[in-house]
Every structure is written in C-alpha cells, then in structure tokens.
Amino acid sequence: MAILGTDTDIASLLRRSRTIAVVGLSLMPHRDSHRVALYLQQQGYVIIPVNPAVREVLGQAAFPDLESIGHPVDIVDIFRRPEHVPAIAAAAVRSGARALWMQFDTVDEGAAKAASDAGVDVVLDRCIMVEHRRLIA
C-alpha cells in the first residue's frame, strides 16, 4: 500500500474504516489516548483497547497485544513511545491490519516503510482525532 499524506487519502481511510485498535489506550481520562479513543467511539468507530496493564477501557475488553484480538482491524492507532513502534508495526502486519496510524511523536520511518512494503497503509505524525474533525466531522 502506501504512506498516506493527502487529505483525500486520509479521509478515504477514515470513511472506509470501522474498527480501530488503540495501542497504549489508558484508563485515565486526562491522557491523550483516552480522549482520542472516546472521541472516535462517539463517532461510531469500534474501539479495541490494546494494553496489557488493563482489563477494560471505555466499556470494551482490553487485549494485551494485537495478535490476541483474533481478527484484523481497519486501523492500528499507536500511543506508545517511538522505541516501541517497530514491534507494534510488525505485529500490525502479522495480525492483518489494513492501516497503521502513528500519532504525533510516535513516528519510526523504518517501521513505516516496512509496514507500507508489507501492504499496510500508513499515516505518520498526525492525530487521528484532529484529522477526523478536520476532514470528516
């Protein structure tokens, strides 16, 4: 697939997606991951929390890792430090994710290229909530 950078491509991804695995989703409402996931849930997306430290977030059962979900998701949205991104990107590819979204400050160019080369669409250094509000809402 490709590294998506145009408004048209990003809007298309957001419109055709229904499930979003949020890696690093926090229980704490003041954290960005929680606010963004709540917003997306309110917009009608199915949110799948991925965090080995929690059992449930936003009324949804949490999974310890992407492979544990058991089915492909449309978007893997990453809220982890950059050093964790290569492993998350590789897991997204293995689990059949259709797209990988690297939030602000979670970018790893090598992981982005590897995921893209494996057929996964990639969005870099953008907030999915900001882009949804700007392009869809």
Phi and psi in degrees as GROMACS dihedral restraints (atoms count N, CA, C in turn):
[ dihedral_restraints ]
;  ai    aj    ak    al  type     phi  dphi    fc
    3     4     5     6     1  -153.9    20    10
    4     5     6     7     1   164.4    20    10
    6     7     8     9     1   -87.7    20    10
    7     8     9    10     1   117.2    20    10
    9    10    11    12     1   -87.9    20    10
   10    11    12    13     1   130.3    20    10
   12    13    14    15     1  -133.6    20    10
   13    14    15    16     1   -16.7    20    10
   15    16    17    18     1   -88.9    20    10
   16    17    18    19     1   152.2    20    10
   18    19    20    21     1   -57.5    20    10
   19    20    21    22     1   -39.7    20    10
   21    22    23    24     1   -61.9    20    10
   22    23    24    25     1   -45.8    20    10
   24    25    26    27     1   -66.1    20    10
   25    26    27    28     1   -41.9    20    10
   27    28    29    30     1   -68.2    20    10
   28    29    30    31     1   -42.3    20    10
   30    31    32    33     1   -61.9    20    10
   31    32    33    34     1   -40.7    20    10
   33    34    35    36     1   -62.1    20    10
   34    35    36    37     1   -44.2    20    10
   36    37    38    39     1   -59.3    20    10
   37    38    39    40     1   -47.3    20    10
   39    40    41    42     1   -64.9    20    10
   40    41    42    43     1   -36.7    20    10
   42    43    44    45     1   -70.9    20    10
   43    44    45    46     1   -36.8    20    10
   45    46    47    48     1   -88.5    20    10
   46    47    48    49     1    -6.8    20    10
   48    49    50    51     1   -91.3    20    10
   49    50    51    52     1   148.8    20    10
   51    52    53    54     1  -128.6    20    10
   52    53    54    55     1   -33.2    20    10
   54    55    56    57     1  -114.9    20    10
   55    56    57    58     1   134.1    20    10
   57    58    59    60     1  -130.4    20    10
   58    59    60    61     1   116.7    20    10
   60    61    62    63     1   -86.6    20    10
   61    62    63    64     1   121.8    20    10
   63    64    65    66     1  -104.1    20    10
   64    65    66    67     1   104.8    20    10
   66    67    68    69     1   -82.7    20    10
   67    68    69    70     1   120.2    20    10
   69    70    71    72     1    93.7    20    10
   70    71    72    73     1    17.4    20    10
   72    73    74    75     1   -63.8    20    10
   73    74    75    76     1   124.5    20    10
   75    76    77    78     1   -95.5    20    10
   76    77    78    79     1   150.4    20    10
   78    79    80    81     1   -72.5    20    10
   79    80    81    82     1   -21.6    20    10
   81    82    83    84     1   -79.9    20    10
   82    83    84    85     1   117.8    20    10
   84    85    86    87     1   -59.3    20    10
   85    86    87    88     1   -24.6    20    10
   87    88    89    90     1   -81.0    20    10
   88    89    90    91     1    -9.4    20    10
   90    91    92    93     1   -79.6    20    10
   91    92    93    94     1   145.7    20    10
   93    94    95    96     1   -56.7    20    10
   94    95    96    97     1   -42.3    20    10
   96    97    98    99     1   -58.9    20    10
   97    98    99   100     1   -39.9    20    10
   99   100   101   102     1   -69.1    20    10
  100   101   102   103     1   -47.4    20    10
  102   103   104   105     1   -61.5    20    10
  103   104   105   106     1   -43.2    20    10
  105   106   107   108     1   -67.0    20    10
  106   107   108   109     1   -45.4    20    10
  108   109   110   111     1   -63.5    20    10
  109   110   111   112     1   -40.7    20    10
  111   112   113   114     1   -61.7    20    10
  112   113   114   115     1   -45.1    20    10
  114   115   116   117     1   -57.4    20    10
  115   116   117   118     1   -48.5    20    10
  117   118   119   120     1   -63.1    20    10
  118   119   120   121     1   -39.8    20    10
  120   121   122   123     1   -61.9    20    10
  121   122   123   124     1   -41.6    20    10
  123   124   125   126     1   -66.7    20    10
  124   125   126   127     1   -21.4    20    10
  126   127   128   129     1   -87.1    20    10
  127   128   129   130     1    -0.3    20    10
  129   130   131   132     1   103.3    20    10
  130   131   132   133     1     0.5    20    10
  132   133   134   135     1   -77.8    20    10
  133   134   135   136     1   147.7    20    10
  135   136   137   138     1   -85.3    20    10
  136   137   138   139     1   119.2    20    10
  138   139   140   141     1   -97.6    20    10
  139   140   141   142     1   131.2    20    10
  141   142   143   144     1  -117.4    20    10
  142   143   144   145     1   106.7    20    10
  144   145   146   147     1   -69.2    20    10
  145   146   147   148     1   134.9    20    10
  147   148   149   150     1  -124.5    20    10
  148   149   150   151     1   104.8    20    10
  150   151   152   153     1  -165.0    20    10
  151   152   153   154     1   113.4    20    10
  153   154   155   156     1   -67.5    20    10
  154   155   156   157     1   -11.5    20    10
  156   157   158   159     1   -91.4    20    10
  157   158   159   160     1    -5.2    20    10
  159   160   161   162     1  -129.3    20    10
  160   161   162   163     1   158.0    20    10
  162   163   164   165     1  -100.1    20    10
  163   164   165   166     1   -31.0    20    10
  165   166   167   168     1  -155.0    20    10
  166   167   168   169     1   141.9    20    10
  168   169   170   171     1  -142.4    20    10
  169   170   171   172     1   136.8    20    10
  171   172   173   174     1    53.4    20    10
  172   173   174   175     1    35.4    20    10
  174   175   176   177     1    76.0    20    10
  175   176   177   178     1     8.8    20    10
  177   178   179   180     1  -116.2    20    10
  178   179   180   181     1   138.3    20    10
  180   181   182   183     1   -62.4    20    10
  181   182   183   184     1   136.2    20    10
  183   184   185   186     1   -93.3    20    10
  184   185   186   187     1   150.8    20    10
  186   187   188   189     1  -114.7    20    10
  187   188   189   190     1   147.4    20    10
  189   190   191   192     1   -72.9    20    10
  190   191   192   193     1   -25.1    20    10
  192   193   194   195     1  -159.0    20    10
  193   194   195   196     1   170.5    20    10
  195   196   197   198     1   -64.1    20    10
  196   197   198   199     1   -38.7    20    10
  198   199   200   201     1   -64.3    20    10
  199   200   201   202     1   -27.3    20    10
  201   202   203   204     1   -71.7    20    10
  202   203   204   205     1   -16.9    20    10
  204   205   206   207     1   -62.2    20    10
  205   206   207   208     1   -40.0    20    10
  207   208   209   210     1    90.2    20    10
  208   209   210   211     1    -1.0    20    10
  210   211   212   213     1  -154.4    20    10
  211   212   213   214     1   154.8    20    10
  213   214   215   216     1   -65.5    20    10
  214   215   216   217     1   149.8    20    10
  216   217   218   219     1  -114.6    20    10
  217   218   219   220     1   163.0    20    10
  219   220   221   222     1   -74.3    20    10
  220   221   222   223     1   -45.9    20    10
  222   223   224   225     1  -134.1    20    10
  223   224   225   226     1   136.1    20    10
  225   226   227   228     1  -104.5    20    10
  226   227   228   229     1   115.2    20    10
  228   229   230   231     1  -104.4    20    10
  229   230   231   232     1   122.7    20    10
  231   232   233   234     1  -101.9    20    10
  232   233   234   235     1   124.1    20    10
  234   235   236   237     1  -122.5    20    10
  235   236   237   238     1    61.4    20    10
  237   238   239   240     1  -134.9    20    10
  238   239   240   241     1   163.2    20    10
  240   241   242   243     1   -64.8    20    10
  241   242   243   244     1   152.8    20    10
  243   244   245   246     1   -54.1    20    10
  244   245   246   247     1   -32.3    20    10
  246   247   248   249     1   -66.8    20    10
  247   248   249   250     1   -16.8    20    10
  249   250   251   252     1   -91.1    20    10
  250   251   252   253     1   -13.0    20    10
  252   253   254   255     1   -62.4    20    10
  253   254   255   256     1   -43.6    20    10
  255   256   257   258     1   -56.9    20    10
  256   257   258   259     1   -43.2    20    10
  258   259   260   261     1   -67.2    20    10
  259   260   261   262     1   -38.5    20    10
  261   262   263   264     1   -67.0    20    10
  262   263   264   265     1   -42.5    20    10
  264   265   266   267     1   -61.9    20    10
  265   266   267   268     1   -43.4    20    10
  267   268   269   270     1   -62.9    20    10
  268   269   270   271     1   -41.0    20    10
  270   271   272   273     1   -65.8    20    10
  271   272   273   274     1   -36.9    20    10
  273   274   275   276     1   -62.3    20    10
  274   275   276   277     1   -42.9    20    10
  276   277   278   279     1   -62.7    20    10
  277   278   279   280     1   -49.0    20    10
  279   280   281   282     1   -60.5    20    10
  280   281   282   283     1   -34.9    20    10
  282   283   284   285     1   -85.3    20    10
  283   284   285   286     1    -2.8    20    10
  285   286   287   288     1    85.2    20    10
  286   287   288   289     1    19.2    20    10
  288   289   290   291     1   -59.3    20    10
  289   290   291   292     1   145.9    20    10
  291   292   293   294     1   -87.6    20    10
  292   293   294   295     1   -26.2    20    10
  294   295   296   297     1  -148.5    20    10
  295   296   297   298     1   152.7    20    10
  297   298   299   300     1  -124.7    20    10
  298   299   300   301     1   125.5    20    10
  300   301   302   303     1  -115.3    20    10
  301   302   303   304     1   116.8    20    10
  303   304   305   306     1  -100.3    20    10
  304   305   306   307     1   107.5    20    10
  306   307   308   309     1   -61.3    20    10
  307   308   309   310     1   172.7    20    10
  309   310   311   312     1   -48.7    20    10
  310   311   312   313     1   135.2    20    10
  312   313   314   315     1    65.0    20    10
  313   314   315   316     1    18.3    20    10
  315   316   317   318     1  -118.7    20    10
  316   317   318   319     1    21.0    20    10
  318   319   320   321     1   -82.8    20    10
  319   320   321   322     1   135.9    20    10
  321   322   323   324     1  -135.5    20    10
  322   323   324   325     1   107.8    20    10
  324   325   326   327     1   -59.1    20    10
  325   326   327   328     1   -41.2    20    10
  327   328   329   330     1   -62.7    20    10
  328   329   330   331     1   -42.7    20    10
  330   331   332   333     1   -65.9    20    10
  331   332   333   334     1   -38.0    20    10
  333   334   335   336     1   -62.8    20    10
  334   335   336   337     1   -44.8    20    10
  336   337   338   339     1   -65.3    20    10
  337   338   339   340     1   -43.4    20    10
  339   340   341   342     1   -61.4    20    10
  340   341   342   343     1   -44.1    20    10
  342   343   344   345     1   -65.2    20    10
  343   344   345   346     1   -44.6    20    10
  345   346   347   348     1   -61.6    20    10
  346   347   348   349     1   -44.2    20    10
  348   349   350   351     1   -62.0    20    10
  349   350   351   352     1   -26.7    20    10
  351   352   353   354     1   -86.8    20    10
  352   353   354   355     1     1.7    20    10
  354   355   356   357     1    98.6    20    10
  355   356   357   358     1    13.8    20    10
  357   358   359   360     1  -102.7    20    10
  358   359   360   361     1   131.0    20    10
  360   361   362   363     1   -68.9    20    10
  361   362   363   364     1   144.1    20    10
  363   364   365   366     1  -132.3    20    10
  364   365   366   367     1   136.2    20    10
  366   367   368   369     1  -118.2    20    10
  367   368   369   370     1   131.1    20    10
  369   370   371   372     1  -113.6    20    10
  370   371   372   373     1   136.3    20    10
  372   373   374   375     1    53.9    20    10
  373   374   375   376     1    43.4    20    10
  375   376   377   378     1  -136.9    20    10
  376   377   378   379     1   152.8    20    10
  378   379   380   381     1   -92.8    20    10
  379   380   381   382     1   125.9    20    10
  381   382   383   384     1   -63.1    20    10
  382   383   384   385     1   -34.2    20    10
  384   385   386   387     1   -68.3    20    10
  385   386   387   388     1   -45.6    20    10
  387   388   389   390     1   -60.2    20    10
  388   389   390   391     1   -45.0    20    10
  390   391   392   393     1   -67.5    20    10
  391   392   393   394     1   -38.4    20    10
  393   394   395   396     1   -63.5    20    10
  394   395   396   397     1   -47.0    20    10
  396   397   398   399     1   -60.6    20    10
  397   398   399   400     1   -40.2    20    10
  399   400   401   402     1   -73.0    20    10
  400   401   402   403     1   -38.7    20    10
  402   403   404   405     1  -105.0    20    10
  403   404   405   406     1   -24.5    20    10
  405   406   407   408     1  -118.0    20    10
  406   407   408   409     1   -50.1    20    10
